[in-house]
């Protein structure tokens, strides 16, 4: 690489570092502003809830007074001749005044409830904004690290500018893809469940006050299931990051334990069989094969709604063959679904190992996945 080309490339990298650094500061500022707004809204929500409770109590007291005033008015109507004109007017005016106050109080209560619900929705959106800002700042920090340190060090080892750029970008893309996958799973799983739990808690409060404790108890039972499911999703995501048993026990025992847990939790039949001599492989093979089976089984459970899954692993001297078969609803392999990140990731993993991936499926006939990976250790 010519000296002038190196200077040009370094200048471009420096410009990229400045642009990314400025973007990081702007995103951080957005996150901090959103966090401050979140705290203000949370305090306002707390005050609004207290006001709602106070207005409800005042409305209930007024309703009691209106009830007594109506009883008194009824007595006056029955014994009209026992009261003078001023007394009658006073009773009618008092009853009308109380009814007007009650109507206004209930209208105020309705407006406050709407304000409270709107604040809760805004809080949820702000919380997501803060989380996204924090995630973006973390990702940009990774990019900055590679641009300012690792990327420049790689340049000393590479002879061509094209190789230098390709190497750095591939590292960044691999990390960013993993972060995108984790972000999607957190958003679609625990984040959605927690938002639903927050809304369900409000429903329980209404049910308890406006209906009966028994109905509120049923709602609590349903919410407990949601909390349990959310906890499972968090644990699953943690397990997805790196199953520790894979390093300690190896591929087959870890796969067996994982499938048994999935079978027990999802209440479906998962049959796991192995052929050939069990042994340890290079870490890249064990991790890749485990992820491929994991993604296939999760797709069969979540998307295919299978009731039975068969997983077979055959180990030979030169290759590993894996077959995952389910009795789910299947799909048309010729029709590519939007955002089918799982299948794309599986193909990429198999390609990295110089293996073969074949998927056969028909609508209503289940799906079978064949994976063959050569052991080029």
Protein Blocks (a to p, Z undefined) as FASTA:
>chain_A
ZZklmmmmmmmmmmmmmmmmmmmmmmmmmmmmmmmmmmmmmmmmmmmmmmmmmmmmmmmm
mmmmmmmmmmmmmmmmmmmmlpcfklmmmmmmmmmmmmmmmmmmmmmmmmmmmmmmmmmm
mmmmmmmmmmmmmmmmmmmmmmmmmmmmmmmmmmmmpmbfklmmmmmmmmmmmmmmmmmm
mmmmmmmmmmmmmmmmmmmmmmmmmmmmmmcfklmmmmmmmmmmmmmmmmmmmmmmmmmm
opfklmmnommlmmmmmmmmmmmmnopacddddedjdddddfklmmmmmmmmmmmmmmmm
mmnopabdcddddddfkbccdddddfbebpafklccehilklmmmmmmmmmnopacdddd
dehiapadddddddfZZ
